[in-house]
């Protein structure tokens, strides 16, 4: 497979040597790989952006899953922001609420855009539509934000894993948060290398995160992990923009994540047999949810 870049180092070097943003390098890579026109590729990403925006807006109106495990938290967070009493700051909480909104829509069987997976789908749009209010990007810049996340996601998917079943939640929400951090940096005017530093800083702090969905559903703790991933993405981006660097190169961080995932026991990789899923309450919720379904009681809402 002919590619322009296969590692973050190659990606950054291309962007720097050609004086192009990472998003542009990713568009060129897609043209090369898919043999489609630039216009077609951008149009598809614009559609992805529209899907993300619709999911955020729907989630902020309030949705609940059939299981009853998740729903309404995005609204609670927005109401809290409106009080003016938030401790962590309105921007971070706005990103958190919009990440939660997206995942609540996913849990309610609504339409979302996997970034890079459905279980981690809230972090990229959550941060994007929060920083939109701060940075006032054009629609084109918002689309480019998604291409930047895709560039880093491409490297992770091809050199490690984005699958919770293969590598734990570090591979899902860890990758998503790191991808978002890199894109925030570019949108804020940072350099390609600073995007790589932001990715590394966030990923290093997601290493070892297990995948332990209660009742096997992508709800608990998945929705709140997207919330925390969005917060980490913003903090990591700020650190990189401040000049903080990762002592471990990005590609080595990605490989470390992969090796950690390979050594995780299967009980902690999406099987719902360990972690929070194996707690007394986790087991009781599973029995409650599937017990009701077996007797045909339907929705709990």
N, C-alpha and C positions, 0 to 999 in steps of 0.2 A: 504494500500500500504506500503510494507516494504521498508524503505529507510535507508541509512547510516546517512543522515543529512537532516534536514528540515529547519534549520535556519543558519545564518552565524556564530553565536556563536558555534553551534554544528560542523560546517564545520571547523572552525579554531581550535577548541579543538581536533578534529580528526587528523588534519594535524600535530599539535604540539605534541600530545601524541604518534603518530606513526612515527614522524620525516619524514613525506612525504610532498611533495608539494601539493597544492590545486588541481592542474591538475590531479595528481594521484588519489586523493580521488574521483574526479568526474568520472574518468574512471571506478573505482571500483563500483561507484553508478550506472553507466550505465549498467555494466555487471549484477548487481543485478536486476535492473528494467526491462531490455529488454530481459534478459536470452540469450543474444548473447555472442559470444566469444569476448575476448579482442581484438583479431586481426580484427574481423569484425567492431568493434566500432571505432578503430583507422583508419581503411581503409576508413570508411565513413567520418570521420573528415578530413582525408587527401584529400578526394574528395572536401569537402567544402572549404578547403584551396585553392585548384586549381581553383575552381569557383571564389573565391574572387580575386585571383591573376590575372586571365583573365579579370575580370571586371575592376580592377584598370588599367591594361595596355590598355585596350580598351578605357576607359574614358580619359586617358592621351593623347591619339591620337586625341581626339576631337569628341564628339557626341552631337547631338541636339534632343530634344523631338519633337514630331509631333505638339504639341500645340505651340511651339516656345517660351515657357516661360523659359526654361532652356537649357543650353548647352554651352560648350566652356570655362567655368570659370576655370576648372582644368588646361587647357592649359595656360590661362592667368596667373595663379598663378605660374606655373612652369617657365614661361618666366620671371616673376618678381623675382623669386628666383635666376635665372641665372644672373641677373644684379648685385647681391651682395649688394643690397641696402635695403634688408628687415630689418624691425625694430624689429619684434618679434622673429626673428631667423629662420634659414633654417629648423631645425628639425620640429618645430611647423608648419611652412608653408607647409612643405612636407606632413605632416600628414593631414593638412587641404585640400591640393590639391587632395590627394588620397581618402579622404573621399568624396569630391565633385565629383571626377571622378566616384566613385562607384554609387553615387546617380544619376548622370547624365545618366549613363548606365541604371539604373532602370527606370528613367523617359522616356528613349528612348526605353523602352520595351525590354531591354537586360536581360541576365541572371545574377542574383546576388544571394547571400546567405543571407537570413533574419537573422539579428543578433541584437536584437531578432526579429525585424520586417523588412519588406521591406523598410518602411519609415525611419528607423534608420540604414539601412544596411551599411552605409559608415564609421561609426566611428570605429568599431573594425578592419576591414581591413586597413583603412586609417592609424591608429596608428601603427598597426602591421608592415606594409610595410615601414613605416617611421623609426621606431626604429630598424628595421632590419639592416639598414645601420649604425646605431650607435653601436648596441650590437652584431652584427654578429652571430645570433643564428643558430643552426643547423635546418634542416627541422623538426626534431622531436621536438625541442623546440618551433618551430612555431605552430606545431599541438597542443602542450601542452598549448600554449597561448590561443588557442580557447577553450580547455577544462576548463581552469580557468575562462574565461568569461562565459562559460556555467554553471559552478557551481554557480556563483552569479546570473546568469539569472534564474536558476532553483528556487532559493529561492524567487526571486522577483515574478516570474510567479505563484508560489504556495501560496504566502503569500500576494500578492498585485495584480498588473496587469502590463502587458507589452503592453496593448492596448490603442491606442490614443482615440478610441471611448469610452472606459471605464474610462480612467484616464487622458486624455490630453497628450500633447507631453512630459511631465515629465516622463510618463510611457514608452515612446518609446525612444526618444533621451536621456532622463535623465538616463534610465536604461542602454542604450548602452554605454554612456560615462562613467558611473560608473563601468560597467563591464570591459571596456577597461582599465581604470585606475588600477583596481585590477590586471589585467593580466600583464600590463607593470611592475608593482612592482615585481611580481614573476620573470619575465624574467630578470629584472635588478638585481636580487639577494636578494630582500627584503624578509621579513618573512611573513607567513600567516596573522599575525595580522596587519602588515603594508598594506597588500593587502586590508584587511577589512577597515582600516582607509582611504585609498585612495578612496575606493568605497563611504564611508560615506561623505567625504569631497566634492566629486563631486556631489553626489545626493543632498546634502543639498543646493547646489547652482543651482540646476535645479528644485527645488520644485516650483509648481505653474505654470509651463510652459504650456501654452494652446496649443490646436491642432486646427488650423484655416486655413486649406488649401484653397488657392485661387482657385475658380472654382471647388473645390472638388478634385483636382488633387494632387498627391504626388510630388509637384515640388516647389511651393512658399508657405511658406518659408522653406519647408522641407530640401531642399538641403543645404541651408546656415546654418540651425540649425545643420546639421551633421558636417559642417565645424567648428562651434563654439564648438560643443560637443567634437570633436577630440582635439581641443586646451585645453579645460578644463580637458580632461582625462590626458594629459601630465603634466599639471600644478599640478593636484591633486596627480598624482603619485610622482612627485618630492617633493611635500610637505610631503607626507607620508614617503618617503625615507629619508627625512631630519629629521624625528622624530616628525613631527607635528601629533597630534591626534585629533580625533573628540570627543567632549565632550558628544555627544549623540551617544549611541551605534548603530551599523549598523542596527540591526533588528528593532530598534525603528525608525530609519530614514526611513526604507522601509515602515513600518506601517503608519508613518506620511504621506508619499507620497500617500499611498492608501486612507487614509481618506481625503486628499486634493482633490484627484480625484473624490471621491464620492460626494463632495460638489460643484464641478464645475458645472455651468449651462450647459445644453446640447449644447447651441450655441458655446461653447468653447471646445467641444469634437468631433472633426472630422466631424461636420455637415456642415461646410462651411457657417454658418449663423452668425458668430460673428468674432471679432478680425480683422485680416488683410483681411479676406475674405469679410468682410462687409464694407470695406472702399470704397469710390467712385471709386478708381482705380481698386480695387479688383473686384467690381461688373462689371465695364466696361470690364475688361479682360475676365470675365466669359461670358458676352454677346458676346464679340468679338470671343472667341474661339468656343462656341457652336453655335453661329449664323452662322459662316462660315461652320461648320459641317452640319448644317441643310440645307444649300443651296448646299451642295455637293462639296465644293471647295477643300476638302481633306487636305493634308499636307500643313503646312505653311512654310516648309523648302525649 
